[in-house]
Amino acid sequence: MFANEAQILSSSHTRQLIAVNSPKEAEWFTANAAQQLASYQSQFKTASDQQRSELLLMMGYYEVLAEVMPHFSLCLPGITFDQRLTLHGTKRTAELINFENGHTASDTVLYLPREGVLFMSDLLFIDFHPYLGDGDPQGQQAALRTLDQMGAKHFIPGHGPLGTRDDLQQLINYIDYCTKIAKALVSEGIGYEDRIAGLKLAERYQSWQLASFFPANISFLCKRLNPTARK
């Protein structure tokens, strides 16, 4: 999709993850994207308005995958860095900063220090439930606290509208909220999976999109807190 002379940059860890995981993921999406799309389209017909909003996102996601996967070819990054890389252009300076074990095993943000703009990738969700199961929630909180101290004024999330520093703290609080619920469920003993489905979401998060991630997050955190527990 890019010009032949374009260079793809990533952290060294991200390049390794792409090389190991992407072929397997591409195989799965090639085999299942059309079926997943049809399933979401079927659910959409009888869904509520709130459910339809989420289903539209998933339908768009799988519609593109079903279209492009037959033509997919893996292209690994050609330039890698470990922790930080600064690009000095004629008009501005940009910094790439890698965080290990946050939203995923390796997340990179793009910082424009002169403009005070941080492109946060999926380390930041605004008005969306993040999915916590691909990373380390406490590591994500630590990354958010570090980025909060960098002096940026504008925060561009992976999902949601343009944000402020308050949105970073709100996501930190959401992770604390989910962790507190998971700890309470695990402390009560076995059978917490049955109780997760009946949890009532706090009012301040009820308008957030991707609400299906909330029970998935609680389930992930319960297993993380007590991986040997019977369900």
C-alpha positions in Angstrom: 0.0 0.0 0.0 3.0 2.3 0.3 5.5 3.6 -2.2 8.5 1.4 -2.8 10.8 3.9 -1.2 8.8 4.2 2.0 10.4 3.0 5.2 8.5 1.2 8.0 9.8 2.0 11.5 9.1 0.0 14.6 10.6 -1.1 17.9 12.8 -4.1 17.7 10.3 -6.1 19.8 7.4 -5.2 17.5 9.3 -6.4 14.5 10.0 -9.7 16.2 6.3 -10.0 17.2 5.2 -9.3 13.6 7.6 -11.9 12.2 6.4 -14.6 14.7 2.7 -13.8 15.0 1.5 -12.2 11.7 1.7 -15.3 9.5 -0.5 -17.3 11.9 -2.9 -14.3 12.3 -3.1 -13.8 8.5 -3.9 -17.5 8.0 -6.7 -17.3 10.6 -8.2 -14.1 9.1 -8.0 -15.5 5.6 -10.0 -18.5 6.6 -12.5 -16.8 9.0 -13.0 -13.1 8.1 -15.9 -13.7 5.8 -17.7 -16.0 8.3 -17.1 -13.5 11.1 -18.5 -10.7 8.9 -21.6 -12.7 8.2 -22.1 -13.5 11.9 -22.0 -9.8 12.8 -24.3 -8.9 10.0 -26.8 -11.4 11.3 -26.6 -10.1 14.8 -27.1 -6.5 13.6 -30.6 -7.3 12.4 -32.0 -7.8 15.9 -29.5 -5.7 17.9 -30.4 -2.7 20.1 -29.1 0.7 19.1 -26.2 0.6 21.5 -25.3 -2.9 20.3 -25.5 -1.8 16.7 -22.9 0.9 17.3 -20.4 -1.7 18.3 -21.4 -4.2 15.7 -20.9 -1.5 13.0 -17.3 -1.3 14.1 -16.8 -5.0 14.0 -18.5 -5.3 10.6 -16.3 -2.6 9.1 -13.2 -4.4 10.5 -14.0 -7.8 9.1 -15.4 -6.4 5.8 -11.9 -4.9 5.1 -10.2 -8.1 6.2 -12.3 -10.3 4.0 -11.5 -8.0 1.1 -7.8 -7.6 1.5 -6.6 -10.9 3.0 -6.5 -12.8 -0.3 -3.9 -10.2 -1.5 -2.0 -9.8 1.8 1.8 -10.0 1.9 3.8 -9.6 5.0 6.2 -6.6 5.0 8.5 -6.3 8.0 9.8 -3.0 9.3 13.1 -2.0 7.7 14.3 0.3 10.5 14.1 -0.6 14.2 15.0 1.0 17.5 15.0 -0.3 21.1 13.6 2.5 23.3 13.6 5.9 21.7 14.3 7.3 18.2 14.4 11.0 17.3 13.6 12.1 13.7 15.0 15.6 12.9 13.1 17.0 9.9 13.2 20.4 8.2 10.0 21.6 9.8 9.7 19.7 13.1 11.2 17.1 15.4 9.4 13.8 16.1 10.2 11.3 18.8 9.3 7.6 18.7 9.1 6.1 22.2 8.6 2.5 22.9 6.8 1.0 26.0 7.2 -2.7 26.8 4.3 -4.6 28.3 1.6 -2.0 28.3 -1.5 -2.4 26.1 0.5 -5.0 24.2 4.0 -6.4 24.5 5.3 -3.4 22.6 3.6 -0.1 22.1 5.1 2.9 20.4 3.9 6.5 20.7 4.8 9.5 18.5 5.6 12.7 20.2 5.9 16.2 18.6 7.6 18.1 21.4 7.4 21.6 19.9 3.6 21.2 19.1 2.9 19.4 22.4 1.1 16.5 20.6 1.3 12.9 21.6 0.0 10.2 19.2 -0.8 7.6 21.9 -1.7 4.5 19.8 -3.8 2.0 21.8 -2.2 3.0 25.1 -5.0 5.5 25.3 -8.7 4.9 24.7 -11.2 7.7 25.1 -14.9 7.0 25.6 -14.1 3.4 24.6 -13.5 0.3 26.8 -9.9 -0.8 26.2 -9.2 -4.5 25.8 -6.7 -5.4 28.5 -6.1 -9.0 27.7 -3.3 -8.5 25.3 -0.9 -6.8 27.7 -0.1 -5.8 31.3 -2.8 -3.4 32.7 -0.4 -2.2 35.4 2.3 -1.7 32.8 -0.2 0.3 30.8 -0.9 2.5 33.8 2.8 3.1 34.3 3.2 4.1 30.6 0.2 6.5 31.0 1.7 8.1 34.1 5.1 8.6 32.3 3.4 10.1 29.3 1.4 12.4 31.5 4.6 14.0 32.7 6.0 14.8 29.2 4.3 18.2 28.9 2.1 17.4 26.0 -1.2 19.4 25.6 -3.0 17.2 23.0 -3.4 13.5 23.2 -4.5 11.5 20.1 -5.9 8.1 21.2 -6.0 4.8 19.3 -9.8 5.0 19.7 -11.9 8.0 20.5 -11.8 11.8 20.2 -8.9 14.2 20.8 -8.0 14.1 24.5 -6.4 15.9 27.4 -4.4 14.9 30.4 -7.6 14.2 32.2 -8.3 11.4 29.8 -5.1 9.6 30.7 -6.1 9.7 34.4 -9.6 8.5 33.5 -8.1 5.4 31.8 -5.8 4.8 34.8 -8.9 4.9 37.0 -10.8 2.5 34.7 -8.1 -0.1 35.0 -8.1 0.4 38.8 -11.9 -0.1 38.7 -11.7 -3.3 36.8 -8.9 -4.6 39.0 -10.9 -3.9 42.2 -13.8 -5.9 40.8 -11.7 -8.8 39.8 -10.0 -8.9 43.2 -13.4 -9.0 44.9 -14.6 -11.8 42.7 -11.5 -13.9 43.1 -11.6 -13.4 46.9 -15.1 -14.8 47.0 -13.9 -18.1 45.6 -14.9 -20.4 42.7 -17.6 -19.7 40.1 -16.6 -16.1 39.3 -17.2 -16.5 35.6 -20.9 -17.0 36.2 -21.0 -13.7 38.1 -19.1 -11.7 35.6 -22.0 -11.8 33.1 -24.3 -10.2 35.7 -22.0 -7.3 36.7 -23.5 -3.8 36.5 -21.2 -1.3 35.0 -20.6 2.0 36.9 -22.6 4.9 35.5 -19.5 6.9 34.4 -18.6 4.1 32.0 -22.0 3.2 30.6 -21.8 5.5 27.6 -18.4 4.1 26.5 -18.3 2.1 23.3 -17.1 -1.5 23.0 -18.9 -2.5 26.2 -18.3 -6.1 25.4 -14.7 -5.6 26.4 -15.7 -5.0 30.0 -16.7 -8.6 31.0 -13.7 -9.8 28.9 -11.4 -7.5 30.9 -12.8 -8.7 34.2 -12.4 -12.4 33.2 -8.8 -11.7 32.1 -7.9 -10.0 35.4 -9.5 -12.7 37.4 -7.4 -15.4 35.7 -4.4 -13.2 36.0 -4.9 -12.8 39.7 -5.7 -16.5 40.3 -4.6 -18.5 37.3 -5.1 -21.9 39.0 -8.6 -21.3 40.2 -11.5 -23.5 39.0 -14.3 -21.7 37.3 
